[in-house]
């Protein structure tokens, strides 16, 4: 059985630090997301996903899952819509 944890399990650590801690704890995988310091860069994910993928490959670690918090996405969209409405 392989163990996995999430990058947001360590909210004060960068992704690199989270990977090192997971390796130290004997965890074989780290789920990725956009939250906290260990989250992926949203702009890089949308604009240059191949560069982001190459940087992840450089960690020599297993990233079994990418998770997205839909509440964060919907909140961001609502804020942009309200900003556009007030600009008109």
Sine and cosine of phi, psi and omega as CSV:
sin_phi,cos_phi,sin_psi,cos_psi,sin_omega,cos_omega
0.00,0.00,0.71,-0.70,0.05,-1.00
-0.99,-0.17,0.68,-0.74,0.05,-1.00
-0.99,-0.12,0.54,-0.84,0.02,-1.00
-0.64,-0.77,0.46,-0.89,0.15,-0.99
-0.70,-0.72,-0.06,-1.00,-0.08,-1.00
-0.91,-0.41,0.50,-0.87,0.02,-1.00
-0.86,0.51,-0.50,0.87,0.00,-1.00
-0.99,0.14,0.02,1.00,0.11,-0.99
-0.93,0.36,-0.36,0.93,-0.01,-1.00
-0.83,-0.55,0.97,0.26,-0.19,-0.98
-0.89,0.46,-0.35,0.94,-0.03,-1.00
-0.99,-0.12,-0.03,1.00,-0.02,-1.00
-0.98,-0.18,0.51,-0.86,0.12,-0.99
-0.96,0.28,0.15,-0.99,0.02,-1.00
-0.88,0.48,-0.69,0.72,0.01,-1.00
-0.86,0.50,-0.71,0.70,0.01,-1.00
-0.91,0.43,-0.62,0.78,0.03,-1.00
-0.89,0.45,-0.66,0.75,0.04,-1.00
-0.89,0.46,-0.72,0.69,0.00,-1.00
-0.89,0.45,-0.65,0.76,0.02,-1.00
-0.91,0.41,-0.68,0.73,0.03,-1.00
-0.87,0.49,-0.69,0.72,0.04,-1.00
-0.87,0.49,-0.68,0.73,0.00,-1.00
-0.89,0.46,-0.61,0.79,0.00,-1.00
-0.98,0.18,-0.12,0.99,0.00,-1.00
1.00,0.09,0.25,0.97,0.04,-1.00
-0.99,0.13,0.73,-0.69,-0.11,-0.99
-1.00,-0.03,-0.16,0.99,-0.05,-1.00
-0.52,-0.85,0.39,-0.92,0.00,-1.00
-0.70,-0.71,0.90,-0.44,0.07,-1.00
-0.96,0.29,0.62,-0.79,-0.06,-1.00
-0.96,-0.28,0.42,-0.91,0.06,-1.00
-0.37,-0.93,-0.26,-0.97,-0.01,-1.00
-0.95,-0.31,-0.03,1.00,-0.15,-0.99
-1.00,0.03,0.55,-0.84,0.14,-0.99
0.89,0.45,-0.16,-0.99,-0.08,-1.00
-0.91,0.42,-0.53,0.85,-0.03,-1.00
-0.99,0.13,0.02,1.00,-0.03,-1.00
-0.97,0.24,0.35,-0.94,0.06,-1.00
-0.95,0.32,0.44,-0.90,0.06,-1.00
-0.97,0.23,0.91,-0.42,-0.07,-1.00
-0.86,0.52,-0.69,0.73,0.00,-1.00
-0.89,0.45,-0.68,0.73,0.02,-1.00
-0.91,0.43,-0.61,0.79,0.01,-1.00
-0.89,0.46,-0.63,0.78,-0.05,-1.00
-0.99,0.10,-0.56,0.83,-0.11,-0.99
-0.99,-0.13,-0.63,0.77,-0.04,-1.00
-0.69,-0.72,0.91,0.41,-0.05,-1.00
-0.88,0.48,-0.50,0.86,0.00,-1.00
-0.93,0.38,-0.57,0.82,0.06,-1.00
-0.93,0.36,-0.67,0.74,0.04,-1.00
-0.89,0.46,-0.68,0.73,0.02,-1.00
-0.88,0.47,-0.65,0.76,0.02,-1.00
-0.90,0.43,-0.62,0.78,0.02,-1.00
-0.92,0.39,-0.57,0.82,0.05,-1.00
-0.93,0.36,-0.62,0.79,0.02,-1.00
-0.89,0.46,-0.48,0.88,0.02,-1.00
-0.92,0.40,-0.29,0.96,0.01,-1.00
-0.98,0.19,-0.25,0.97,-0.05,-1.00
0.76,0.65,0.81,0.59,-0.04,-1.00
-0.60,-0.80,0.32,-0.95,-0.04,-1.00
-1.00,-0.05,0.85,-0.53,0.05,-1.00
-0.91,-0.41,1.00,0.02,-0.16,-0.99
-0.96,0.29,-0.37,0.93,-0.17,-0.98
-0.49,-0.87,0.59,-0.81,0.17,-0.99
-0.92,-0.39,0.81,-0.58,0.00,-1.00
-0.90,-0.44,0.57,-0.82,0.05,-1.00
-0.79,-0.61,0.68,-0.73,0.03,-1.00
-1.00,0.00,0.96,-0.29,-0.06,-1.00
-0.89,0.46,-0.52,0.85,0.03,-1.00
-0.87,0.49,-0.63,0.78,0.03,-1.00
-0.91,0.42,-0.68,0.74,0.00,-1.00
-0.90,0.43,-0.73,0.68,-0.02,-1.00
-0.91,0.42,-0.63,0.77,0.03,-1.00
-0.89,0.46,-0.69,0.72,0.02,-1.00
-0.88,0.47,-0.65,0.76,0.01,-1.00
-0.92,0.40,-0.66,0.75,0.02,-1.00
-0.89,0.46,-0.67,0.74,0.01,-1.00
-0.89,0.46,-0.69,0.73,0.01,-1.00
-0.90,0.43,-0.65,0.76,0.00,-1.00
-0.90,0.44,-0.70,0.72,0.02,-1.00
-0.90,0.43,-0.62,0.78,0.02,-1.00
-0.89,0.45,-0.66,0.75,0.03,-1.00
-0.91,0.41,-0.64,0.77,-0.03,-1.00
-0.92,0.40,-0.61,0.79,0.00,-1.00
-0.97,0.24,-0.38,0.92,0.01,-1.00
-0.97,0.24,-0.34,0.94,-0.07,-1.00
-0.98,0.18,0.00,0.00,0.00,0.00
